[in-house]
Amino acid sequence: MKIVVCVKQVPNTNEVKIDPVKGTLIRDGVPSIINPDDKHALEESLRLKESNGAHVTVITMGPPQAEAALREALAMGADRAILITDRAFAGADTLATSNALAGAIRQIEADVIFTGRQAIDGDTAQVGPGIAEHLGLPQVTYVEGIQVKEGFLEIRKALEDGYEVVEVELPCILTAIDTLNEPRYMNMADIFTCYSKEVEIWNADHIGVDKELLGLKGSPTKVFKSWTKEAKGKGEIIKATPKEAAIHAVSRLQEKHFI
């Protein structure tokens, strides 16, 4: 089994700040991490490697510094790492990003393509499904369990009110959620050897995609402004009987004209 895992290097959102004038993210000095959902996708691919002898390729699109995320993936146990980086990718929205990643994946033999459900710096959950559409492959989203069968996968897919079990033929695309597994820490031996391993660098010419479909040119959506949510006000604790508390709650809602 050959597995491709798409990962993204994202700013640690616990430390992200917003420029109050420009309304844009301040990335300077903010540490970067592998997107959490992508790490669950990577962990599951490594478990399939251990149980089924799979070969795991990790791929990311980003600036040169995104190589650090690939090195971490190698230290966790991935077999191959590819960084696609080019000025032609700058300003890509989810459509252009999925176009670029799909182009790169076409150059790689893959039975299963993993992505995380969504990235914490965008929360769109569009790139994985977008790749599936570009490649014309079946997809299962919100994956929280996988069983390998003869010629297909049995997937446990999370729903808002439960789950469903579906069967999907290979090749296919799966998007992972945090209940799928618990990502491992990097292997100590591989931490020391990951920097001696090759990270392949591909540019826009490697992926065979029309450059009009990449970067800003291929992005129909634009980010107008980013902002943080205002902090909620301090709550009020009522010590009373259930009936008295209910009467008080209703009166407060009436005061604020909610009811």
C-alpha positions in Angstrom: 0.0 0.0 0.0 1.3 3.4 -1.0 0.0 6.4 1.1 0.4 10.1 0.5 -0.2 12.5 3.5 -0.8 16.2 2.8 0.3 18.3 5.8 0.4 22.0 6.4 2.7 24.1 8.5 0.6 26.6 10.4 1.2 29.3 13.1 0.5 28.1 16.6 -2.9 29.8 17.1 -2.4 30.0 20.8 0.1 32.7 20.1 -1.3 34.4 17.0 -2.0 38.1 17.2 -3.9 40.4 14.8 -2.6 43.7 13.5 -5.2 46.2 14.7 -4.7 48.5 11.8 -4.3 46.1 8.8 -6.5 43.4 10.2 -4.0 40.7 9.2 -2.2 38.0 11.1 1.1 38.9 12.7 3.2 35.9 11.9 6.6 37.3 12.9 7.9 35.6 16.0 5.0 33.1 16.1 6.2 29.5 16.2 4.9 27.1 13.5 3.6 23.6 14.0 2.2 20.8 11.9 -1.6 21.4 11.6 -3.1 19.2 14.3 -5.7 17.4 12.1 -2.9 16.7 9.6 -0.9 15.1 12.4 -3.7 12.6 13.1 -3.7 11.8 9.3 0.1 11.2 9.5 -0.2 9.0 12.6 -2.9 6.8 11.0 -0.7 6.4 7.9 2.2 5.3 10.1 0.0 2.8 11.8 -1.0 1.4 8.4 2.6 1.3 7.6 3.3 -0.8 10.7 0.3 -3.1 10.2 0.3 -3.5 6.4 3.8 -2.6 5.2 2.7 0.7 3.7 5.1 3.3 2.2 4.3 6.8 3.5 5.1 9.9 1.5 4.5 13.3 3.1 3.9 16.4 1.0 3.4 20.0 1.8 3.0 23.3 -0.2 4.5 26.3 1.4 7.6 28.6 1.7 11.1 27.0 2.2 10.7 27.1 6.0 7.9 24.6 5.7 10.7 22.0 5.3 10.8 21.9 9.1 7.3 20.3 9.1 8.5 17.6 6.7 11.6 16.9 8.8 9.3 16.3 11.8 7.2 13.9 9.7 10.3 12.0 8.8 11.3 11.9 12.4 7.9 10.4 13.2 8.5 7.6 10.6 7.5 8.8 7.1 9.5 7.4 4.3 9.6 10.2 1.8 9.1 14.0 2.0 8.2 16.5 -0.8 8.1 20.2 -0.5 6.4 22.0 -3.3 7.4 25.7 -3.2 7.3 28.4 -5.8 6.4 32.1 -5.9 3.7 31.0 -8.3 1.9 29.4 -5.3 1.8 32.7 -3.3 -1.6 33.9 -2.2 -3.3 30.6 -3.0 -6.8 30.1 -1.6 -8.3 26.6 -1.0 -9.1 26.1 -4.7 -5.6 27.0 -5.9 -4.0 25.0 -3.0 -6.0 21.9 -3.8 -5.1 22.3 -7.5 -1.4 22.4 -6.7 -1.5 19.5 -4.3 -3.6 17.4 -6.7 -1.0 18.1 -9.5 1.8 16.9 -7.2 -0.1 13.8 -6.2 -0.7 12.9 -9.9 3.1 12.5 -10.1 3.1 10.0 -7.2 1.6 6.5 -7.1 -0.9 6.4 -4.3 -3.6 4.0 -2.9 -4.7 6.2 -0.1 -4.4 10.0 0.2 -4.8 11.4 3.7 -5.4 15.0 4.7 -6.6 16.6 8.0 -10.2 17.7 8.2 -9.2 21.3 8.2 -6.4 23.7 9.1 -6.5 25.8 12.2 -5.4 29.0 10.4 -8.4 28.7 8.0 -11.0 26.2 9.2 -12.5 25.8 5.8 -12.3 22.0 5.5 -12.1 22.5 1.7 -8.7 21.3 0.6 -9.1 17.6 1.1 -12.4 17.4 -0.7 -11.0 19.8 -3.4 -8.1 17.4 -4.1 -10.6 14.5 -4.4 -12.6 16.5 -7.0 -9.5 17.4 -9.0 -8.3 13.8 -9.0 -11.8 12.3 -9.5 -11.4 10.0 -6.5 -13.9 8.8 -3.9 -13.6 10.6 -0.6 -14.7 10.0 3.0 -14.5 12.9 5.4 -14.5 13.1 9.2 -12.7 9.7 9.5 -12.5 8.3 13.0 -11.7 4.7 12.3 -10.2 2.5 9.5 -10.2 -1.2 8.9 -8.2 -2.6 5.9 -10.1 -5.2 3.9 -9.4 -7.0 0.7 -9.4 -4.3 -2.0 -11.2 -1.7 0.1 -11.3 0.2 3.3 -14.0 0.1 6.0 -14.3 3.5 7.4 -16.0 4.8 10.5 -17.2 8.3 9.7 -18.2 10.7 12.4 -21.6 12.4 12.3 -23.1 15.2 14.5 -25.3 12.6 16.2 -23.4 9.4 15.9 -21.4 7.7 13.2 -21.8 5.6 10.0 -19.7 2.8 8.6 -18.9 3.0 4.9 -16.8 1.0 2.5 -14.6 2.8 0.0 -12.5 1.3 -2.9 -8.9 2.3 -3.5 -7.5 4.7 -4.5 -9.4 7.1 -2.2 -9.0 10.3 -0.2 -9.7 10.4 3.6 -9.8 13.4 5.9 -8.9 12.7 9.5 -10.3 14.2 12.7 -8.8 14.2 16.2 -10.7 11.2 17.5 -9.0 9.0 15.0 -5.9 8.4 17.1 -3.3 9.9 19.4 -0.2 11.1 17.4 3.1 9.8 18.5 6.1 11.8 19.5 9.1 11.8 17.1 11.3 8.7 17.3 14.6 9.7 19.1 16.8 7.9 16.6 15.0 9.5 13.7 15.3 12.9 15.2 19.1 12.6 14.8 18.8 11.1 11.3 16.0 13.1 9.7 18.3 15.9 8.7 20.4 13.5 6.7 17.4 12.4 4.7 16.4 14.1 1.5 13.5 16.5 1.3 12.6 16.7 -2.4 12.0 20.3 -3.6 9.5 20.7 -6.4 8.4 23.9 -8.1 5.4 24.8 -10.2 6.9 23.1 -13.3 7.1 19.7 -11.5 3.3 19.4 -10.9 2.0 19.9 -14.4 -0.8 22.3 -13.5 -1.6 25.4 -15.6 -0.1 28.4 -13.7 -3.3 30.3 -14.3 -4.9 27.9 -11.7 -2.2 28.5 -9.1 -1.6 31.2 -6.5 -3.4 34.5 -6.7 -4.4 34.0 -10.3 -6.2 30.8 -9.5 -7.8 32.1 -6.3 -11.4 33.4 -6.7 -11.6 34.1 -3.0 -9.8 36.9 -1.1 -9.3 37.5 2.6 -10.6 41.0 3.3 -9.8 41.2 7.0 -9.0 38.9 10.0 -10.0 39.7 13.6 -10.2 38.0 17.0 -13.4 37.4 18.9 -14.1 39.7 21.8 -13.7 38.2 25.2 -17.0 37.1 26.8 -18.1 39.0 29.9 -17.9 37.5 33.3 -20.8 35.1 34.0 -23.2 35.3 36.9 -23.5 32.4 39.3 -27.0 32.0 40.9 -27.3 30.1 44.1 -31.0 29.2 44.4 -33.4 26.3 44.0 -34.0 25.2 40.4 -37.3 27.0 40.2 -35.9 30.2 41.6 -32.9 30.0 39.3 -35.3 29.5 36.3 -37.4 32.5 37.2 -34.3 34.6 37.6 -32.9 33.5 34.2 -36.2 34.3 32.5 -36.3 37.7 34.0 -32.7 38.5 32.9 -33.5 37.4 29.4 -36.6 39.6 29.4 -34.5 42.6 30.6 -32.1 42.1 27.7 -35.1 41.7 25.2 -34.0 38.2 24.2 -37.5 36.9 25.0 
